[in-house]
Amino acid sequence: MIAVKDDTEAIRQQIIEAAAAARTFDELESIRLGELGRKGRVTRLMKGLGAMDAEDRKEAGRRLNTLKNQVAEAIETRHRELSDDALDASLAEGSVDVTLPVRPESPGRVHPISQTIDEVIAIFGEMGFTVAEGPDIEEDWYNFTALNIPPDHPARQEHDTFYLPGAKERLVLRTHTSPVQIRTMLEAKPPIRIIVPGRTYRRDYDATHSPMFHQVEGLVVDESTHMGHLKGCLIDFCRAYFGQEDLPVRFRPSYFPFTEPSAEVDIGCTRDGDEFRIGHGDDWLEILGCGMVNPRVLENCGIDSSLYQGFAFGLGVERIAMLKYGIPDLRRFFESDLRWLRYYGFAALDVPTMVGGLDQ
Ligand code: PHE
């Protein structure tokens, strides 16, 4: 009895010290096997219990069980310490470079449409614009009437626009993001400064048109907003988006029912057959429509046109993505071909910012 008590106490001390002193996982493992393994010392002592008489076995069994648990715990504690040390050492040795690019195989690619919209938002965000949204299914009044689009305008024809059947109010799949101008002006008081990225729909299908496509609308309304603001804002946008500080930008008179005067914006390029290069050259590419908000549109939204004026613009997302990233056929954007996406897509964590550079 007494022998068992003394033995277990001495063994306990010894093993706990040995475990705490183990310097490697291997050393620790050999201690574990030597004590708790099938032929280990503690295991052997426990096997000896069978030879004792009942009274001694009870007392010795309790002591040996406690010993076994304490030994196992000491080994486990040391194992945890060694793991922590190993982790600390590997962290200290190889510091993590958080600026490394994402591995190309993970975690998927960002679609060029999403990337382009993010880039446009980053640029206008810097200029103080906020993002507004509206529904894809729009009422005739917001899409056409309030925007001063006359009944005989081509966009109103059945062959240009998707109308929804059976509604009391005539519903359309919006043909442009301009109805969000109306929704915003009805809700907010000037000053207004918004951009509106979103899906738009027209009955069109060829290499440069798809029945569903994307636009970004812009709207600024304030007391003294004038054509100079419109020009400065859009010239800055074109140069930032295409990454060319001296990109030639031209305003060509045009017509939209909801702006007066209206213009289309072209950027400089060099053309060689189907190929073109954006920048100084002898040719122009049209990239967006714009103008001063027609006073009738302001009045339709309850804004006093003798106090306020504004400008608006609308650009095609697919078009500017195709131009910037050399994507030849617009239909591929929506075919969900992973090979295409792998080729034209963007790394998932390269969020465009003006500070970081738009398209790294
Ligand atoms: N909504 C016009 C279009 O889709 C673009 C535009 C928007 C023009 C705002 C002027 C002002 O063609």
Boltz pocket constraint, residues with backbone or C-beta under 6 A from the ligand:
constraints:
  - pocket:
      binder: B
      contacts: [[A, 175], [A, 176], [A, 177], [A, 178], [A, 217], [A, 218], [A, 256], [A, 259], [A, 263], [A, 289], [A, 290], [A, 291], [A, 312], [A, 313], [A, 314], [A, 315]]
      max_distance: 6.0
